[in-house]
Amino acid sequence: MLNKVILQGRLTDHPELKHTNSGKAVTSFSIAVEDNRTINGERKVNFFKIEAWNAAAEFVCKYFEKGQQIIVDGRLTINTYNDKNGNTRKDVYIVADGINFCGAKSSEAQEKDIDVAFENNITENIE
């Protein structure tokens, strides 16, 4: 059986790192992915929930911010539960196996690199 999802999109919010009671790192975030279809002349956008664990969670929280492009590869997961009214609900999301950079750095991330370089007296190779 094959369950593989690869998405390229933009983070809709800044990811926050959390830890389980057992100490495992976890983060949940969503990305906006443009569709090739247009509705009334505007591109359709789909939003996908992503869950990352351990090193992938730490990586995304350390290096990514709202609006930045990201590539996520993982597997589609469906969690079935009963809400407070007893109705059966399904929560569909992607559990990330890999997180990758995509596109240019945001101007804010570039400014952070420059600030860190000056704080550490590093003045070569600053783009």
C-alpha positions as CSV (number, residue, x, y, z in Angstrom):
1,M,0.0,0.0,0.0
2,L,1.2,3.5,-0.7
3,N,0.3,6.6,1.3
4,K,2.5,9.5,0.2
5,V,1.7,13.2,0.0
6,I,4.0,16.0,-1.2
7,L,2.9,19.6,-0.9
8,Q,4.5,22.9,-1.7
9,G,2.8,26.0,-0.1
10,R,3.1,28.9,2.3
11,L,2.8,28.7,6.1
12,T,-0.4,30.4,7.3
13,D,1.0,31.1,10.7
14,H,4.3,30.8,12.7
15,P,4.7,27.2,13.9
16,E,5.0,26.7,17.7
17,L,7.0,23.9,19.3
18,K,5.3,21.9,22.0
19,H,6.3,18.8,23.9
20,T,4.3,15.8,25.0
21,N,4.4,14.5,28.6
22,S,7.1,12.0,27.5
23,G,9.2,14.9,26.1
24,K,8.6,14.3,22.3
25,A,8.7,17.5,20.2
26,V,5.6,18.2,18.2
27,T,4.1,21.1,16.2
28,S,0.9,21.5,14.1
29,F,0.6,24.1,11.4
30,S,-1.2,24.7,8.2
31,I,-0.1,25.6,4.7
32,A,-1.9,27.3,1.8
33,V,-1.4,25.6,-1.5
34,E,-2.5,27.3,-4.7
35,D,-4.6,25.1,-7.1
36,N,-4.3,25.3,-10.9
37,R,-8.0,26.0,-11.1
38,T,-9.5,29.4,-11.1
39,I,-12.9,30.5,-9.8
40,N,-14.2,33.8,-11.1
41,G,-10.7,34.6,-12.3
42,E,-9.0,34.0,-9.0
43,R,-6.9,31.0,-8.2
44,K,-8.3,28.6,-5.7
45,V,-6.3,28.0,-2.6
46,N,-6.5,24.8,-0.5
47,F,-5.4,24.7,3.2
48,F,-3.8,21.6,4.6
49,K,-3.2,20.8,8.3
50,I,0.3,19.4,9.0
51,E,1.7,17.6,12.1
52,A,5.4,17.2,12.6
53,W,7.2,15.3,15.3
54,N,10.7,15.1,16.9
55,A,13.5,16.5,14.7
56,A,11.0,17.6,11.9
57,A,9.1,19.6,14.5
58,E,12.2,21.3,15.8
59,F,13.4,22.0,12.3
60,V,10.2,23.7,11.1
61,C,9.9,25.8,14.3
62,K,13.5,26.9,14.1
63,Y,13.8,27.8,10.5
64,F,10.3,28.7,9.2
65,E,7.9,31.6,9.7
66,K,4.5,32.7,8.6
67,G,4.3,33.3,4.8
68,Q,7.4,31.4,4.0
69,Q,7.3,28.7,1.3
70,I,7.8,25.1,2.4
71,I,7.8,21.7,0.9
72,V,6.2,18.9,3.1
73,D,6.3,15.2,2.3
74,G,4.5,12.8,4.5
75,R,1.4,10.6,4.8
76,L,-2.3,11.3,4.9
77,T,-3.9,10.5,8.3
78,I,-7.5,10.5,9.4
79,N,-8.4,10.7,13.1
80,T,-12.0,9.7,13.9
81,Y,-13.6,10.9,17.1
82,N,-16.9,11.8,18.7
83,D,-17.6,15.5,19.5
84,K,-19.3,16.7,22.6
85,N,-22.7,16.1,21.0
86,G,-21.8,12.5,20.2
87,N,-21.5,13.1,16.5
88,T,-18.7,11.2,14.7
89,R,-16.1,13.6,13.2
90,K,-13.1,13.0,11.1
91,D,-10.0,15.1,11.2
92,V,-7.8,14.8,8.1
93,Y,-4.2,16.0,8.2
94,I,-0.7,15.2,6.9
95,V,2.0,13.7,9.3
96,A,5.2,15.1,8.0
97,D,8.1,12.8,7.3
98,G,10.2,15.5,5.7
99,I,10.3,19.3,5.7
100,N,12.3,21.2,3.0
101,F,13.1,24.8,2.1
102,C,11.6,26.3,-1.0
103,G,12.1,29.6,-2.7
104,A,14.1,32.6,-1.5
105,K,14.4,33.6,2.1
106,S,11.9,36.2,3.4
107,S,13.4,39.6,3.9
108,E,12.8,39.3,7.6
109,A,14.9,36.0,7.7
110,Q,17.6,37.8,5.7
111,E,17.6,40.7,8.2
112,K,17.9,38.1,11.1
113,D,21.0,36.6,9.4
114,I,22.6,40.0,9.0
115,D,21.9,40.9,12.6
116,V,23.4,37.6,13.9
117,A,26.4,38.1,11.6
118,F,27.1,41.6,13.0
119,E,26.5,40.4,16.6
120,N,29.1,37.7,16.0
121,N,31.5,40.0,14.1
122,I,31.0,38.0,10.9
123,T,31.1,40.3,7.9
124,E,32.0,38.1,5.0
125,N,29.5,36.1,2.8
126,I,26.4,38.2,3.8
127,E,23.9,38.3,1.0
